[in-house]
């Protein structure tokens, strides 16, 4: 089968507009990019959410202790039950002595009282209350240990292959671990699946038992578009943060861990997010159903067929390398009838120096029937007399 590479005028317009080399398709795995900045974090990963493109990766698959970033999964399991109707925000759970006695950051619930789910969620998300996580774990699963097993099972379901939970709070345990990549996966799922509850992560304070506590996420106070998610700290983990920020409709997710102080965590996270927004942009190439080109058809009742891409395609790329991308239509031309609607008739191939080739299927927008016997004879004679058309 002969393969022809034919750039289209539409793509030439894109070239003149200056799209660059570092890219990813909306529906594909993101591409790790070079020339990342130095960071003092022991582990770090930054991803553009729309295209799943990695902008920064440092020991992203190295096991680490998540500390209170664990509470993202604790809340996730509650959000699921709220969404499917097995819990409501007005439901209450009792406070056990175990929950009341738990050390570290606290919501300050009292043993024997019953606390609303809505308050417990704010206690977990805003106040990082270890006591609140135990109340939720025991209320949902009977014991914290059973809830932790459910957390790990959910992690596997989400594709978090290097994560294991032993408790609901992130309390130190050598068998309680995750990775920066797994936390990005969790944050992405939480944002996409529970938009009705995500606003809780941007609230800056919560008062319970006449005690007002501030959200520990330092980026919420820095006017950089941050709207979540969760900090963490233990002696073994260092200072960590799973962060999300939006500018001009574009969302970046960042996980950093192993930093030396709260100040370092705040400054480093802000610096990296600024770098991500400054150095990269996300650009739409195609909308689902958009016609790429008309492809010639041999022995068909129509001489051409519109070729379409059936899903949105976008790229995330470095702003300063705008002239290094090549987009090409690849396929056999002319196509031989009959052709079915939705049949793959070629592919768009996206290439750039130093990156693996990305391919996107191109499909027939409609069916084309084969000519009858007389029509095929006519077409053959025409070809013999006039030759094929380029």
ROLOKE-584702 format. One record per residue (C-alpha): residue in one letter; residue number from 1; x, y, z. Coordinates in nm, 2 decimals, m for minus. Layout:
(seba "a",NUM,(X,Y,Z))
...
END
This chain:
(seba "x",1,(0.00,0.00,0.00))
(seba "x",2,(0.15,0.33,m0.11))
(seba "x",3,(0.17,0.60,0.16))
(seba "x",4,(0.17,0.96,0.07))
(seba "x",5,(0.24,1.25,0.31))
(seba "x",6,(0.04,1.55,0.21))
(seba "x",7,(0.03,1.86,0.44))
(seba "x",8,(m0.30,2.05,0.41))
(seba "x",9,(m0.35,2.42,0.38))
(seba "x",10,(m0.52,2.42,0.72))
(seba "x",11,(m0.20,2.28,0.88))
(seba "x",12,(0.01,2.53,0.69))
(seba "x",13,(m0.19,2.80,0.86))
(seba "x",14,(m0.11,2.64,1.19))
(seba "x",15,(0.26,2.64,1.10))
(seba "x",16,(0.25,3.01,1.02))
(seba "x",17,(0.07,3.08,1.35))
(seba "x",18,(0.36,2.91,1.51))
(seba "x",19,(0.26,2.61,1.71))
(seba "x",20,(0.56,2.44,1.86))
(seba "x",21,(0.71,2.10,1.93))
(seba "x",22,(0.62,1.99,2.28))
(seba "x",23,(0.26,1.85,2.25))
(seba "x",24,(0.01,1.60,2.36))
(seba "x",25,(m0.34,1.49,2.23))
(seba "x",26,(m0.64,1.53,2.46))
(seba "x",27,(m0.70,1.16,2.44))
(seba "x",28,(m0.34,1.04,2.47))
(seba "x",29,(m0.09,0.99,2.74))
(seba "x",30,(0.11,1.31,2.80))
(seba "x",31,(0.47,1.35,2.69))
(seba "x",32,(0.75,1.43,2.94))
(seba "x",33,(0.93,1.75,2.84))
(seba "x",34,(1.30,1.84,2.87))
(seba "x",35,(1.47,2.15,3.00))
(seba "x",36,(1.28,2.16,3.33))
(seba "x",37,(1.38,2.39,3.61))
(seba "x",38,(1.58,2.28,3.91))
(seba "x",39,(1.37,2.21,4.22))
(seba "x",40,(1.45,2.15,4.59))
(seba "x",41,(1.16,1.90,4.62))
(seba "x",42,(1.27,1.54,4.65))
(seba "x",43,(0.97,1.44,4.44))
(seba "x",44,(0.77,1.65,4.20))
(seba "x",45,(0.53,1.62,3.90))
(seba "x",46,(0.35,1.89,3.71))
(seba "x",47,(0.08,1.81,3.45))
(seba "x",48,(m0.14,2.01,3.22))
(seba "x",49,(m0.48,1.86,3.30))
(seba "x",50,(m0.65,1.90,2.96))
(seba "x",51,(m0.39,1.73,2.76))
(seba "x",52,(m0.22,1.52,3.03))
(seba "x",53,(0.11,1.66,2.93))
(seba "x",54,(0.40,1.64,3.19))
(seba "x",55,(0.57,1.97,3.22))
(seba "x",56,(0.80,1.87,3.51))
(seba "x",57,(0.90,1.53,3.65))
(seba "x",58,(1.14,1.47,3.93))
(seba "x",59,(1.14,1.12,4.09))
(seba "x",60,(0.77,1.11,4.00))
(seba "x",61,(0.75,0.73,4.05))
(seba "x",62,(0.96,0.71,4.36))
(seba "x",63,(0.77,0.59,4.67))
(seba "x",64,(0.72,0.86,4.93))
(seba "x",65,(0.51,0.92,5.24))
(seba "x",66,(0.20,1.13,5.15))
(seba "x",67,(0.13,1.25,5.51))
(seba "x",68,(m0.20,1.45,5.51))
(seba "x",69,(m0.22,1.44,5.13))
(seba "x",70,(m0.37,1.10,5.21))
(seba "x",71,(m0.69,1.29,5.30))
(seba "x",72,(m0.76,1.34,4.93))
(seba "x",73,(m0.86,0.98,4.91))
(seba "x",74,(m1.05,0.99,5.24))
(seba "x",75,(m1.26,1.27,5.09))
(seba "x",76,(m1.29,1.10,4.76))
(seba "x",77,(m1.46,0.80,4.91))
(seba "x",78,(m1.71,1.03,5.09))
(seba "x",79,(m1.78,1.22,4.77))
(seba "x",80,(m1.86,0.89,4.59))
(seba "x",81,(m2.12,0.81,4.85))
(seba "x",82,(m2.27,1.15,4.84))
(seba "x",83,(m2.29,1.14,4.46))
(seba "x",84,(m2.45,0.79,4.45))
(seba "x",85,(m2.70,0.88,4.73))
(seba "x",86,(m2.58,0.64,5.00))
(seba "x",87,(m2.48,0.94,5.22))
(seba "x",88,(m2.61,1.30,5.24))
(seba "x",89,(m2.44,1.61,5.37))
(seba "x",90,(m2.69,1.62,5.66))
(seba "x",91,(m2.61,1.26,5.78))
(seba "x",92,(m2.41,1.24,6.10))
(seba "x",93,(m2.14,1.01,6.23))
(seba "x",94,(m2.06,0.95,6.60))
(seba "x",95,(m1.72,1.04,6.75))
(seba "x",96,(m1.53,0.75,6.91))
(seba "x",97,(m1.27,0.78,7.18))
(seba "x",98,(m1.01,0.68,6.92))
(seba "x",99,(m1.10,0.97,6.70))
(seba "x",100,(m1.11,1.21,6.99))
(seba "x",101,(m0.77,1.11,7.12))
(seba "x",102,(m0.60,1.12,6.78))
(seba "x",103,(m0.30,1.36,6.78))
(seba "x",104,(m0.17,1.59,6.52))
(seba "x",105,(m0.39,1.84,6.34))
(seba "x",106,(m0.74,1.84,6.47))
(seba "x",107,(m1.09,1.95,6.40))
(seba "x",108,(m1.16,1.93,6.78))
(seba "x",109,(m1.46,1.70,6.77))
(seba "x",110,(m1.58,1.57,7.11))
(seba "x",111,(m1.62,1.21,7.21))
(seba "x",112,(m1.98,1.09,7.20))
(seba "x",113,(m2.12,1.37,6.98))
(seba "x",114,(m2.25,1.32,6.63))
(seba "x",115,(m2.11,1.54,6.35))
(seba "x",116,(m2.26,1.62,6.02))
(seba "x",117,(m2.09,1.49,5.70))
(seba "x",118,(m2.07,1.84,5.57))
(seba "x",119,(m1.88,1.96,5.87))
(seba "x",120,(m1.65,1.65,5.87))
(seba "x",121,(m1.56,1.72,5.51))
(seba "x",122,(m1.46,2.08,5.59))
(seba "x",123,(m1.27,1.95,5.90))
(seba "x",124,(m1.08,1.71,5.68))
(seba "x",125,(m1.02,1.94,5.38))
(seba "x",126,(m0.97,2.28,5.54))
(seba "x",127,(m0.85,2.20,5.89))
(seba "x",128,(m0.67,1.87,5.80))
(seba "x",129,(m0.83,1.71,6.11))
(seba "x",130,(m0.69,1.37,6.18))
(seba "x",131,(m0.98,1.32,6.42))
(seba "x",132,(m1.23,1.39,6.15))
(seba "x",133,(m1.08,1.13,5.92))
(seba "x",134,(m1.13,0.86,6.18))
(seba "x",135,(m1.49,0.96,6.24))
(seba "x",136,(m1.55,0.93,5.87))
(seba "x",137,(m1.36,0.60,5.84))
(seba "x",138,(m1.54,0.44,6.12))
(seba "x",139,(m1.88,0.57,6.01))
(seba "x",140,(m1.83,0.44,5.65))
(seba "x",141,(m1.65,0.11,5.70))
(seba "x",142,(m1.68,0.03,6.08))
(seba "x",143,(m1.31,0.05,6.15))
(seba "x",144,(m1.03,0.27,6.02))
(seba "x",145,(m0.84,m0.04,5.90))
(seba "x",146,(m1.13,m0.15,5.69))
(seba "x",147,(m1.16,0.20,5.54))
(seba "x",148,(m0.79,0.20,5.46))
(seba "x",149,(m0.83,m0.13,5.27))
(seba "x",150,(m1.11,0.04,5.07))
(seba "x",151,(m0.89,0.34,5.00))
(seba "x",152,(m0.62,0.11,4.86))
(seba "x",153,(m0.87,m0.08,4.65))
(seba "x",154,(m1.00,0.25,4.51))
(seba "x",155,(m0.64,0.36,4.43))
(seba "x",156,(m0.60,0.04,4.22))
(seba "x",157,(m0.92,0.12,4.04))
(seba "x",158,(m0.80,0.47,3.95))
(seba "x",159,(m0.47,0.33,3.82))
(seba "x",160,(m0.26,0.43,4.13))
(seba "x",161,(m0.03,0.12,4.11))
(seba "x",162,(0.23,0.24,4.36))
(seba "x",163,(0.00,0.34,4.65))
(seba "x",164,(m0.10,0.17,4.97))
(seba "x",165,(m0.30,0.32,5.25))
(seba "x",166,(m0.29,0.20,5.61))
(seba "x",167,(m0.50,0.47,5.77))
(seba "x",168,(m0.73,0.76,5.67))
(seba "x",169,(m0.52,1.05,5.79))
(seba "x",170,(m0.17,1.00,5.66))
(seba "x",171,(m0.04,0.91,6.01))
(seba "x",172,(0.32,0.77,5.97))
(seba "x",173,(0.34,0.41,5.88))
(seba "x",174,(0.62,0.24,5.68))
(seba "x",175,(0.36,0.06,5.47))
(seba "x",176,(0.16,0.37,5.40))
(seba "x",177,(0.30,0.52,5.08))
(seba "x",178,(0.23,0.67,4.73))
(seba "x",179,(0.41,0.85,4.45))
(seba "x",180,(0.38,1.20,4.30))
(seba "x",181,(0.24,1.04,3.99))
(seba "x",182,(m0.03,0.86,4.18))
(seba "x",183,(m0.13,1.18,4.37))
(seba "x",184,(m0.17,1.36,4.04))
(seba "x",185,(m0.39,1.08,3.92))
(seba "x",186,(m0.60,1.10,4.23))
(seba "x",187,(m0.63,1.48,4.21))
(seba "x",188,(m0.73,1.46,3.85))
(seba "x",189,(m1.00,1.21,3.92))
(seba "x",190,(m1.13,1.41,4.22))
(seba "x",191,(m1.16,1.73,4.01))
(seba "x",192,(m1.32,1.57,3.71))
(seba "x",193,(m1.57,1.34,3.90))
(seba "x",194,(m1.69,1.57,4.18))
(seba "x",195,(m1.72,1.93,4.05))
(seba "x",196,(m2.01,1.98,4.29))
(seba "x",197,(m1.78,1.93,4.59))
(seba "x",198,(m1.45,2.06,4.47))
(seba "x",199,(m1.52,2.41,4.58))
(seba "x",200,(m1.45,2.30,4.94))
(seba "x",201,(m1.08,2.29,4.86))
(seba "x",202,(m1.07,2.67,4.79))
(seba "x",203,(m1.23,2.77,5.12))
(seba "x",204,(m0.97,2.95,5.33))
(seba "x",205,(m1.12,2.90,5.68))
(seba "x",206,(m1.36,2.69,5.88))
(seba "x",207,(m1.50,2.73,6.23))
(seba "x",208,(m1.60,2.43,6.44))
(seba "x",209,(m1.65,2.42,6.82))
(seba "x",210,(m1.59,2.80,6.82))
(seba "x",211,(m1.24,2.74,6.69))
(seba "x",212,(m1.15,2.90,6.35))
(seba "x",213,(m0.87,2.75,6.15))
(seba "x",214,(m0.71,2.86,5.83))
(seba "x",215,(m0.67,2.64,5.53))
(seba "x",216,(m0.30,2.52,5.53))
(seba "x",217,(m0.27,2.55,5.15))
(seba "x",218,(m0.04,2.86,5.11))
(seba "x",219,(m0.12,2.90,4.74))
(seba "x",220,(m0.48,3.00,4.82))
(seba "x",221,(m0.35,3.33,4.95))
(seba "x",222,(m0.11,3.42,4.67))
(seba "x",223,(m0.34,3.53,4.38))
(seba "x",224,(m0.20,3.28,4.13))
(seba "x",225,(m0.52,3.10,4.04))
(seba "x",226,(m0.49,2.83,4.30))
(seba "x",227,(m0.81,2.66,4.41))
(seba "x",228,(m0.68,2.34,4.58))
(seba "x",229,(m0.59,2.09,4.70))
(seba "x",230,(m0.40,1.95,5.01))
(seba "x",231,(m0.08,1.99,5.21))
(seba "x",232,(0.10,1.73,5.40))
(seba "x",233,(0.39,1.70,5.66))
(seba "x",234,(0.56,1.44,5.87))
(seba "x",235,(0.92,1.42,5.98))
(seba "x",236,(0.98,1.14,5.73))
(seba "x",237,(0.79,1.29,5.44))
(seba "x",238,(0.90,1.65,5.47))
(seba "x",239,(0.67,1.93,5.35))
(seba "x",240,(0.44,1.84,5.06))
(seba "x",241,(0.16,1.98,4.86))
(seba "x",242,(m0.08,1.86,4.59))
(seba "x",243,(m0.19,2.18,4.42))
(seba "x",244,(m0.41,2.29,4.14))
(seba "x",245,(m0.43,2.63,3.97))
(seba "x",246,(m0.63,2.77,3.68))
(seba "x",247,(m0.54,3.06,3.45))
(seba "x",248,(m0.74,3.16,3.14))
(seba "x",249,(m0.93,2.83,3.15))
(seba "x",250,(m0.62,2.62,3.17))
(seba "x",251,(m0.55,2.40,3.47))
(seba "x",252,(m0.22,2.27,3.60))
(seba "x",253,(m0.17,2.01,3.87))
(seba "x",254,(0.14,2.00,4.08))
(seba "x",255,(0.27,1.76,4.34))
(seba "x",256,(0.58,1.85,4.54))
(seba "x",257,(0.71,1.66,4.84))
(seba "x",258,(1.02,1.64,5.07))
(seba "x",259,(1.07,2.02,5.11))
(seba "x",260,(1.24,2.15,5.43))
(seba "x",261,(0.98,2.41,5.56))
(seba "x",262,(0.64,2.56,5.51))
(seba "x",263,(0.81,2.86,5.36))
(seba "x",264,(1.00,2.65,5.11))
(seba "x",265,(0.69,2.46,5.02))
(seba "x",266,(0.50,2.78,4.95))
(seba "x",267,(0.77,2.95,4.75))
(seba "x",268,(0.87,2.65,4.55))
(seba "x",269,(0.51,2.56,4.46))
(seba "x",270,(0.44,2.91,4.35))
(seba "x",271,(0.76,2.93,4.15))
(seba "x",272,(0.69,2.61,3.96))
(seba "x",273,(0.33,2.69,3.88))
(seba "x",274,(0.43,3.03,3.75))
(seba "x",275,(0.70,2.86,3.53))
(seba "x",276,(0.44,2.61,3.40))
(seba "x",277,(0.20,2.88,3.29))
(seba "x",278,(0.47,3.10,3.16))
(seba "x",279,(0.67,2.85,2.95))
(seba "x",280,(0.38,2.64,2.81))
(seba "x",281,(0.05,2.70,2.63))
(seba "x",282,(m0.23,2.47,2.53))
(seba "x",283,(m0.38,2.51,2.19))
(seba "x",284,(m0.67,2.34,2.01))
(seba "x",285,(m0.60,2.18,1.68))
(seba "x",286,(m0.93,2.02,1.59))
(seba "x",287,(m1.28,2.00,1.72))
(seba "x",288,(m1.46,1.66,1.71))
(seba "x",289,(m1.62,1.61,1.36))
(seba "x",290,(m1.41,1.88,1.19))
(seba "x",291,(m1.32,1.80,0.83))
(seba "x",292,(m0.94,1.76,0.78))
(seba "x",293,(m0.95,1.73,0.40))
(seba "x",294,(m1.14,1.59,0.11))
(seba "x",295,(m0.98,1.26,m0.01))
(seba "x",296,(m1.02,1.13,m0.37))
(seba "x",297,(m1.22,0.81,m0.41))
(seba "x",298,(m1.16,0.55,m0.69))
(seba "x",299,(m1.46,0.38,m0.85))
(seba "x",300,(m1.71,0.55,m0.61))
(seba "x",301,(m2.04,0.72,m0.68))
(seba "x",302,(m1.87,1.04,m0.53))
(seba "x",303,(m1.53,1.15,m0.64))
(seba "x",304,(m1.42,1.26,m0.30))
(seba "x",305,(m1.50,1.20,0.06))
(seba "x",306,(m1.46,1.43,0.36))
(seba "x",307,(m1.21,1.30,0.61))
(seba "x",308,(m1.28,1.39,0.98))
(seba "x",309,(m1.12,1.35,1.32))
(seba "x",310,(m1.39,1.23,1.56))
(seba "x",311,(m1.26,1.38,1.88))
(seba "x",312,(m1.11,1.70,2.01))
(seba "x",313,(m0.74,1.73,1.96))
(seba "x",314,(m0.52,1.98,2.15))
(seba "x",315,(m0.15,2.03,2.21))
(seba "x",316,(0.04,2.16,2.51))
(seba "x",317,(0.38,2.31,2.40))
(seba "x",318,(0.66,2.54,2.48))
(seba "x",319,(0.58,2.89,2.37))
(seba "x",320,(0.93,2.97,2.24))
(seba "x",321,(0.96,2.67,2.00))
(seba "x",322,(0.67,2.76,1.77))
(seba "x",323,(0.81,2.66,1.44))
(seba "x",324,(0.93,2.30,1.50))
(seba "x",325,(0.61,2.10,1.46))
(seba "x",326,(0.50,1.92,1.15))
(seba "x",327,(0.14,1.80,1.09))
(seba "x",328,(0.09,1.56,0.79))
(seba "x",329,(m0.20,1.37,0.65))
(seba "x",330,(m0.09,1.01,0.58))
(seba "x",331,(m0.29,0.75,0.38))
(seba "x",332,(m0.35,0.58,0.05))
(seba "x",333,(m0.50,0.81,m0.22))
(seba "x",334,(m0.73,0.76,m0.39))
(seba "x",335,(m0.93,0.54,m0.17))
(seba "x",336,(m1.12,0.25,m0.34))
(seba "x",337,(m1.49,0.23,m0.30))
(seba "x",338,(m1.70,0.11,m0.13))
(seba "x",339,(m1.63,0.30,0.19))
(seba "x",340,(m1.83,0.29,0.51))
(seba "x",341,(m1.92,0.59,0.73))
(seba "x",342,(m1.67,0.60,1.02))
(seba "x",343,(m1.42,0.38,0.84))
(seba "x",344,(m1.05,0.48,0.91))
(seba "x",345,(m0.91,0.62,0.59))
(seba "x",346,(m0.58,0.76,0.71))
(seba "x",347,(m0.42,0.94,1.00))
(seba "x",348,(m0.29,1.28,1.10))
(seba "x",349,(0.08,1.24,1.20))
(seba "x",350,(0.23,1.50,1.43))
(seba "x",351,(0.61,1.51,1.46))
(seba "x",352,(0.87,1.73,1.62))
(seba "x",353,(1.24,1.69,1.70))
(seba "x",354,(1.31,1.48,2.00))
(seba "x",355,(0.95,1.36,2.05))
(seba "x",356,(0.78,1.03,1.95))
(seba "x",357,(0.54,1.06,1.66))
(seba "x",358,(0.18,1.11,1.76))
(seba "x",359,(m0.09,0.97,1.53))
(seba "x",360,(m0.46,1.05,1.52))
(seba "x",361,(m0.70,0.84,1.31))
(seba "x",362,(m0.89,1.01,1.03))
(seba "x",363,(m1.23,0.87,0.94))
(seba "x",364,(m1.48,0.88,0.65))
(seba "x",365,(m1.75,1.13,0.72))
(seba "x",366,(m2.00,0.94,0.51))
(seba "x",367,(m2.04,0.62,0.31))
(seba "x",368,(m1.95,0.60,m0.06))
(seba "x",369,(m2.10,0.33,m0.27))
(seba "x",370,(m1.91,0.16,m0.55))
(seba "x",371,(m2.00,0.24,m0.90))
(seba "x",372,(m2.20,m0.02,m1.10))
(seba "x",373,(m2.03,m0.22,m1.38))
(seba "x",374,(m2.09,0.04,m1.65))
(seba "x",375,(m1.96,0.32,m1.43))
(seba "x",376,(m1.64,0.12,m1.35))
(seba "x",377,(m1.58,0.06,m1.72))
(seba "x",378,(m1.62,0.43,m1.78))
(seba "x",379,(m1.38,0.52,m1.50))
(seba "x",380,(m1.12,0.27,m1.62))
(seba "x",381,(m1.14,0.41,m1.98))
(seba "x",382,(m1.11,0.76,m1.84))
(seba "x",383,(m0.80,0.66,m1.64))
(seba "x",384,(m0.64,0.50,m1.95))
(seba "x",385,(m0.71,0.81,m2.16))
(seba "x",386,(m0.64,1.09,m1.92))
(seba "x",387,(m0.44,0.92,m1.64))
(seba "x",388,(m0.48,0.97,m1.27))
(seba "x",389,(m0.53,1.31,m1.11))
(seba "x",390,(m0.27,1.44,m0.87))
END
